[in-house]
Amino acid sequence: MKYKHLLVPIDLNAPDQCALDAAFDRALQHRAITTMMYVIEAIDEAEDAEEEVELNAFYAELEENVRVCLQQLSQRFEHAGLIARPEIVVGRTASAVFQYRVC
């Protein structure tokens, strides 16, 4: 079986390295695209406009920090001539991963 696209859920903990190593090996073997997906766990909705602004600022800062980390992780793939895509989703972790569609 030839893999065309790999989806690797990432939470930026040390055990992710094992999953990334396996994905890298498969991607290299099959010349597959790899999507590294990070799910920002959704916080319940804001109660008022001020809280909404704070929540949006929190998500924006968190997303930027995660984007930088994912870009660093993708360099290994890119140096090997592979395509690695960062994907950041806000939602519930399990459902976001299961609902993700690779196009």
Helices and strands as residue ranges (DSSP letters): E 5-10, H 16-30, E 33-41, H 49-79, E 84-91, H 93-99
